[in-house]
């Protein structure tokens, strides 16, 4: 082993690193960006408050005491709901994780339990199965009820919990996870594909040579877009088939789903073309793509529920195109909520038009 050869090669690599402005920038910017994002997400986890609507149909001293107990729990922001509200619709309309309903006879049952140990009553927890926050809220409510039962009877179960899904059909978490994975996978495929292709073609001089060929820039870009769209559908079919065959997931494919997938492909392909206009070295293409796609992946509700993030990040997430792709696919494929699905689809289409047009205008065959 020759230490001199090792040292010379190391110094050569080091010089190549700091002489490339793009490589130097992205090597430092990417890790800094990640620590800022994850720090912002998880710094507020301990102080996260969950909205818990409570519908008190009993309106007794016992139910008031129980609601007061819930209000004293630091992670809950208890919101009283009038008795004439449809609690299931209330949770869905306000995009809440869950709500609690105290039934009539709640107080009477507790009073009778001091004489008859066999009586019991159940509160109802209405929850959105797609929300990770629902399991957190339910866990805290269940623990609170156990403590409440301990105070009332020394541990004998008087009050229990009925779980009621706000979605008529029962779904597993995988059913809600897969639409987010489709949106994220298509984003990665289209952004990385566009950036890698354009930077490689520019470096190899292929873009310059296209000027001498009987093909217009619009024809060339559209051909590449159609190829990325083909890859998008292949990826989508693969994810759905594995989800159905391996996990037994439930999925609905409709026109809105197809339109969102098409718009998603053009959106992120266009975004990739915009980024590649400012990435000159092929070596920095992947880092630049990651610097754009990774923040969206974690902030747009693909894996983490928005409720667990600080308020300013929740607001920021709603300006990211991937957020509307994820929400649109979930509403179209899982909830079958056509109104919300169409709303998200329109926003995705607007993003797609903006980024695709910008990408086409910024893609140059001539060198600057």
Secondary structure by P-SEA (a helix, b strand, c coil): ccaaaaaaaaaaaaaaaaacaaaaaaaaaaaaaaaaaaaaaacccccbbbbbbbbcccccaaaaaaaaaaaaccccbbbbbccccaaaaaaaaacccbbbbbccaaaaaaaacccccccbbbbbbbbccccaaaaaaaaaaaaaaaaaaaaaccccccbbbbbbbcccccccaaaaaaaaaaaaaaaaaaaaaaaaaaaaaaaaccccccccccccaaaaaaaaaaaaaaaaaaaaaaaaaaaaaccbbbbbbcaaaaaaaaaaaaaaaaaaaaaaaacccccaaaaaaaacaaaaaaccccccccccccaaaaaaaaacaaaaaaaaaaaaccccaaaaaaaaaaaaaaaaaaaaaaaaaacccccc
